[in-house]
């Protein structure tokens, strides 16, 4: 993985650990608007990359924005979501980042292949969309009251309320295992396109990426009538089987198998992640939501970053995509085994009864 990607992931994790609870004190809107401003600054700074310093600065700003937005915006969605359907808030929180990545990949692929000034136009488009987001955020209601303790909340902290701790092994396995495959698609979609589809077209690479990411939105609604634990189990089993199918497709050169199994894996990821989120959210109170969301995304981004770092090194050492993909399949199967062994713990815990 390049130094720019490492810079981004480090910035995200720093923001999640240090700034993840800030919106509980100064409000969701203020922190969300700050995240939008940082993201826009990062995008605009990348319009003219004259050296490594400029590139790292832009990616660091984008990472800080992502970390801030992941906790504040996700918590705000849960605060404002209606009680019915029960899966709506968890699905929106879990699926929004991946849907955004999907649209970004398709848009960047199209602009990079067919648009004018391909190295600048995608960043200008993102900055324009962020301006629209800022307007919508300014017009949206503030779901919480300001309360003291903002400075104290900046103390680095991973928020793990006692009420959710029995559920953490299974939930962390889902977060890390599913986001790892997202990192794989993000890194290797161009390679999959070249090897399995015989094209270097950046839009086609975006479509391959989207074939995994876009079905994520289906997972929550499809398993909405299941209990959180059942959705978690069904989702992760289907996910592991589909990842094995993706790897088999890469090994045999079957583009159809790669695409179809990628679609199934994406929907299954949505089911498992949404089920995990539903289980965690129903056990905490409103004052803990931002802290919990920062912790969830900390594990998720870590699950994407660490395997990507390892696979990047292995790729540089000459290891083939087929061999690297076997490691991701093993990780998916391991995640499924952990979920089957650990899920269902703490079912009798009452929501929001303990904070530490």
C-alpha positions as CSV (number, residue, x, y, z in Angstrom):
1,X,0.0,0.0,0.0
2,X,1.3,3.5,-0.8
3,X,2.4,6.0,1.7
4,X,-0.6,8.1,0.8
5,X,-3.0,5.3,1.7
6,X,-1.2,4.7,5.0
7,X,-1.4,8.5,5.8
8,X,-5.2,8.4,5.1
9,X,-5.8,5.3,7.4
10,X,-3.7,6.8,10.2
11,X,-5.6,10.1,10.1
12,X,-8.9,8.3,10.1
13,X,-8.0,6.2,13.2
14,X,-6.5,9.2,15.0
15,X,-9.8,11.1,14.4
16,X,-11.9,8.2,15.6
17,X,-9.9,7.7,18.8
18,X,-9.4,11.3,19.8
19,X,-12.4,13.2,18.2
20,X,-14.9,10.4,18.1
21,X,-17.0,11.6,21.1
22,X,-16.7,15.3,20.4
23,X,-20.2,15.6,18.8
24,X,-21.8,14.3,22.0
25,X,-20.8,17.7,23.5
26,X,-20.8,20.3,20.8
27,X,-23.5,18.8,18.6
28,X,-23.7,16.6,15.6
29,X,-24.1,19.4,13.1
30,X,-21.0,21.4,14.2
31,X,-18.7,18.3,13.9
32,X,-20.3,17.1,10.7
33,X,-19.8,20.6,9.1
34,X,-16.2,20.6,10.2
35,X,-15.8,17.1,8.6
36,X,-17.2,18.4,5.3
37,X,-14.9,21.4,5.4
38,X,-11.8,19.3,6.0
39,X,-12.9,16.9,3.2
40,X,-13.3,19.7,0.8
41,X,-10.0,21.2,1.7
42,X,-8.3,17.8,1.2
43,X,-9.9,17.4,-2.2
44,X,-9.0,20.9,-3.4
45,X,-5.4,20.4,-2.2
46,X,-5.0,17.4,-4.5
47,X,-5.9,19.4,-7.6
48,X,-2.2,20.1,-8.1
49,X,0.0,17.5,-6.5
50,X,3.6,18.9,-6.8
51,X,5.2,16.5,-4.4
52,X,4.8,13.9,-1.7
53,X,4.1,16.5,1.0
54,X,1.1,17.9,-0.9
55,X,-0.2,14.4,-1.5
56,X,0.2,13.3,2.2
57,X,-1.4,16.6,3.4
58,X,-4.5,16.1,1.2
59,X,-4.9,12.5,2.2
60,X,-4.5,13.4,5.9
61,X,-7.2,16.1,5.7
62,X,-9.5,13.5,4.0
63,X,-8.7,11.0,6.6
64,X,-9.5,13.4,9.5
65,X,-12.7,14.3,7.8
66,X,-13.7,10.7,7.4
67,X,-13.0,9.9,11.0
68,X,-15.0,12.9,12.2
69,X,-17.9,12.3,9.9
70,X,-18.0,8.5,10.6
71,X,-18.9,9.1,14.3
72,X,-20.9,12.4,14.2
73,X,-23.0,11.8,11.1
74,X,-23.6,8.1,12.0
75,X,-24.7,9.0,15.5
76,X,-26.9,11.8,14.1
77,X,-28.6,9.4,11.7
78,X,-29.5,7.1,14.6
79,X,-30.7,10.0,16.7
80,X,-33.1,11.2,14.0
81,X,-34.2,7.8,12.6
82,X,-37.8,6.7,13.1
83,X,-38.5,3.7,15.3
84,X,-39.9,1.7,12.4
85,X,-38.6,-0.1,10.4
86,X,-36.1,-1.3,13.0
87,X,-33.4,-2.0,10.5
88,X,-33.5,1.4,8.9
89,X,-31.0,3.3,11.1
90,X,-28.5,0.4,11.3
91,X,-28.7,-0.1,7.5
92,X,-28.2,3.6,6.8
93,X,-25.3,3.8,9.2
94,X,-23.6,0.7,8.0
95,X,-24.3,1.1,4.3
96,X,-23.7,4.8,3.7
97,X,-19.9,4.6,3.6
98,X,-19.8,1.7,1.2
99,X,-22.5,3.2,-1.1
100,X,-20.5,6.4,-1.1
101,X,-17.4,4.4,-2.1
102,X,-19.4,2.7,-4.9
103,X,-20.6,6.0,-6.3
104,X,-17.2,7.5,-6.0
105,X,-15.5,4.5,-7.8
106,X,-18.0,4.7,-10.6
107,X,-17.8,8.4,-10.9
108,X,-14.0,8.6,-10.7
109,X,-13.7,5.7,-13.2
110,X,-15.9,7.5,-15.7
111,X,-14.3,10.8,-15.3
112,X,-10.8,9.3,-15.3
113,X,-11.5,7.5,-18.6
114,X,-13.7,9.9,-20.4
115,X,-13.8,13.2,-18.6
116,X,-11.7,16.3,-19.2
117,X,-8.6,16.8,-17.0
118,X,-9.0,13.4,-15.5
119,X,-6.5,14.2,-12.7
120,X,-8.5,17.2,-11.5
121,X,-12.2,16.7,-12.5
122,X,-13.0,14.0,-9.9
123,X,-11.7,16.2,-7.0
124,X,-13.7,19.2,-8.3
125,X,-16.8,17.0,-8.5
126,X,-16.3,15.8,-4.9
127,X,-15.8,19.4,-3.7
128,X,-19.0,20.5,-5.4
129,X,-21.0,17.6,-3.8
130,X,-19.5,18.4,-0.4
131,X,-20.8,22.0,-0.8
132,X,-24.3,20.6,-1.3
133,X,-23.8,18.4,1.8
134,X,-22.8,21.4,3.8
135,X,-26.0,23.2,2.8
136,X,-28.2,20.2,3.7
137,X,-26.4,19.8,7.0
138,X,-26.9,23.5,7.9
139,X,-30.7,23.1,7.2
140,X,-31.0,19.8,9.2
141,X,-32.1,19.7,12.8
142,X,-29.7,19.3,15.7
143,X,-30.7,16.1,17.5
144,X,-28.9,16.6,20.8
145,X,-28.4,19.4,23.4
146,X,-24.9,20.7,24.0
147,X,-23.3,19.6,27.2
148,X,-20.0,20.3,29.0
149,X,-17.0,18.1,28.8
150,X,-15.8,18.7,25.2
151,X,-12.1,19.1,26.1
152,X,-12.2,16.0,28.4
153,X,-13.7,14.0,25.5
154,X,-10.6,14.6,23.5
155,X,-8.6,12.2,25.7
156,X,-7.8,9.2,23.5
157,X,-10.4,6.5,24.3
158,X,-11.9,3.4,22.7
159,X,-15.5,3.4,23.9
160,X,-16.6,0.0,24.9
161,X,-19.7,0.1,27.2
162,X,-20.1,-2.9,29.5
163,X,-23.5,-3.7,28.0
164,X,-22.0,-4.5,24.6
165,X,-18.8,-6.3,25.6
166,X,-20.3,-9.9,25.4
167,X,-21.2,-9.1,21.8
168,X,-17.9,-7.7,20.7
169,X,-16.0,-10.8,19.6
170,X,-18.7,-11.6,17.0
171,X,-19.2,-8.0,16.0
172,X,-15.5,-7.3,15.6
173,X,-15.1,-10.4,13.5
174,X,-17.9,-9.1,11.2
175,X,-16.4,-5.6,11.0
176,X,-12.9,-6.7,10.3
177,X,-13.7,-9.7,8.0
178,X,-16.1,-7.8,5.8
179,X,-14.2,-4.5,5.5
180,X,-11.1,-6.5,4.7
181,X,-12.7,-7.7,1.4
182,X,-13.7,-4.1,0.7
183,X,-10.1,-3.2,0.9
184,X,-9.2,-6.0,-1.4
185,X,-11.7,-4.8,-4.0
186,X,-10.5,-1.3,-3.6
187,X,-6.9,-2.3,-4.2
188,X,-7.3,-5.0,-6.8
189,X,-10.3,-4.1,-8.9
190,X,-8.1,-2.8,-11.7
191,X,-6.1,-6.1,-11.6
192,X,-9.2,-8.2,-11.6
193,X,-10.5,-6.2,-14.6
194,X,-7.3,-6.7,-16.5
195,X,-6.9,-10.4,-15.7
196,X,-10.5,-11.6,-15.8
197,X,-12.1,-9.1,-18.2
198,X,-9.1,-8.2,-20.3
199,X,-9.5,-4.5,-20.0
200,X,-7.6,-1.6,-18.3
201,X,-10.6,0.8,-18.6
202,X,-11.0,2.6,-15.3
203,X,-14.8,2.7,-15.5
204,X,-14.9,-1.1,-15.9
205,X,-12.6,-1.4,-12.8
206,X,-15.1,0.9,-11.0
207,X,-17.9,-1.5,-12.1
208,X,-16.1,-4.5,-10.6
209,X,-15.7,-2.6,-7.4
210,X,-19.3,-1.6,-7.4
211,X,-20.4,-5.2,-8.0
212,X,-19.3,-5.9,-4.5
213,X,-20.1,-2.6,-2.8
214,X,-23.6,-1.7,-4.2
215,X,-25.5,-4.9,-3.1
216,X,-24.6,-4.0,0.5
217,X,-27.7,-1.8,0.7
218,X,-29.9,-4.9,0.2
219,X,-28.5,-6.8,3.2
220,X,-30.4,-4.9,5.9
221,X,-33.9,-5.0,4.3
222,X,-33.5,-8.6,3.3
223,X,-32.8,-9.7,6.9
224,X,-34.9,-7.0,8.6
225,X,-37.4,-9.5,10.0
226,X,-34.6,-11.6,11.6
227,X,-33.2,-11.0,15.0
228,X,-29.8,-9.2,15.0
229,X,-28.0,-12.4,15.9
230,X,-29.7,-14.4,13.2
231,X,-29.0,-11.7,10.6
232,X,-25.4,-11.6,11.8
233,X,-25.0,-15.4,11.4
234,X,-26.8,-15.8,8.1
235,X,-24.9,-12.9,6.7
236,X,-21.4,-14.0,7.7
237,X,-22.0,-17.6,6.5
238,X,-23.2,-16.4,3.1
239,X,-20.3,-13.9,3.0
240,X,-17.7,-16.5,3.6
241,X,-19.1,-18.9,1.0
242,X,-19.3,-16.1,-1.5
243,X,-15.7,-15.0,-0.9
244,X,-14.6,-18.5,-1.5
245,X,-16.5,-18.3,-4.8
246,X,-14.8,-15.0,-5.7
247,X,-11.4,-16.6,-5.1
248,X,-12.3,-19.7,-7.2
249,X,-13.4,-17.3,-10.0
250,X,-10.1,-15.5,-9.9
251,X,-8.2,-18.8,-9.9
252,X,-10.2,-20.2,-12.9
253,X,-10.4,-17.0,-14.8
254,X,-14.2,-17.0,-14.7
255,X,-15.4,-13.4,-14.8
256,X,-19.0,-14.5,-14.3
257,X,-18.2,-16.3,-11.1
258,X,-16.2,-13.3,-9.8
259,X,-19.0,-10.8,-10.5
260,X,-21.9,-13.0,-9.2
261,X,-20.1,-14.1,-6.1
262,X,-19.0,-10.5,-5.5
263,X,-22.7,-9.4,-5.6
264,X,-23.7,-12.1,-3.1
265,X,-20.8,-11.2,-0.8
266,X,-21.8,-7.6,-0.9
267,X,-25.4,-8.3,0.1
268,X,-24.3,-10.8,2.8
269,X,-21.8,-8.2,4.1
270,X,-24.7,-5.8,4.5
271,X,-26.8,-8.4,6.4
272,X,-24.0,-9.3,8.8
273,X,-22.9,-5.7,9.4
274,X,-26.4,-4.4,9.9
275,X,-27.3,-7.3,12.2
276,X,-24.2,-6.5,14.3
277,X,-25.0,-2.8,14.4
278,X,-28.7,-3.4,15.4
279,X,-27.5,-5.6,18.3
280,X,-25.0,-3.0,19.6
281,X,-27.3,0.0,19.2
282,X,-30.2,-1.5,21.1
283,X,-28.0,-1.9,24.1
284,X,-26.8,1.7,24.6
285,X,-28.3,5.1,25.2
286,X,-28.2,8.2,23.0
287,X,-25.2,9.8,24.9
288,X,-23.0,6.8,23.9
289,X,-23.8,6.6,20.2
290,X,-21.0,8.8,18.9
291,X,-18.4,7.0,21.0
292,X,-19.7,3.6,19.9
293,X,-19.8,4.6,16.2
294,X,-16.2,5.8,16.4
295,X,-15.2,2.4,17.9
296,X,-17.1,0.5,15.3
297,X,-15.4,2.3,12.5
298,X,-12.0,2.1,14.2
299,X,-12.3,-1.7,14.0
300,X,-13.7,-1.6,10.5
301,X,-11.0,0.7,9.1
302,X,-8.4,-1.4,10.9
303,X,-9.9,-4.5,9.3
304,X,-9.4,-2.9,5.9
305,X,-6.0,-1.3,6.5
306,X,-4.0,-4.2,8.0
307,X,-4.7,-6.8,5.3
308,X,-4.2,-4.1,2.7
309,X,-0.8,-3.3,4.1
310,X,0.2,-6.9,4.1
311,X,-1.1,-7.6,0.6
312,X,0.6,-4.5,-0.7
313,X,3.9,-5.8,0.6
314,X,3.3,-9.3,-0.8
315,X,2.4,-7.8,-4.2
316,X,5.6,-5.8,-4.2
317,X,7.4,-9.0,-3.5
318,X,5.9,-10.6,-6.6
319,X,3.1,-12.7,-5.1
320,X,0.2,-13.3,-7.5
321,X,-3.3,-12.0,-7.0
322,X,-4.6,-15.6,-6.9
323,X,-2.4,-16.4,-3.9
324,X,-3.2,-13.2,-2.1
325,X,-6.9,-13.8,-2.6
326,X,-6.6,-17.1,-0.7
327,X,-5.6,-15.1,2.4
328,X,-8.8,-13.0,2.2
329,X,-10.9,-16.2,1.8
330,X,-9.2,-17.7,4.9
331,X,-9.9,-14.4,6.8
332,X,-13.6,-14.6,5.8
333,X,-13.9,-18.2,6.9
334,X,-12.2,-17.4,10.2
335,X,-14.6,-14.5,10.8
336,X,-17.6,-16.8,10.1
337,X,-16.3,-19.3,12.7
338,X,-15.8,-16.7,15.3
339,X,-19.3,-15.4,14.8
340,X,-20.9,-18.9,15.0
341,X,-19.0,-19.6,18.2
342,X,-19.4,-16.2,19.9
343,X,-22.7,-14.6,18.7
344,X,-25.7,-14.6,20.9
345,X,-23.9,-13.7,24.1
346,X,-25.5,-11.0,26.3
347,X,-29.0,-11.3,24.8
348,X,-30.6,-10.5,28.2
349,X,-28.7,-7.2,28.7
350,X,-31.0,-4.2,28.8
351,X,-30.2,-1.3,26.5
352,X,-28.4,1.6,28.0
353,X,-28.1,0.2,31.5
354,X,-24.4,0.5,31.8
355,X,-21.9,2.9,30.2
356,X,-18.5,1.6,31.3
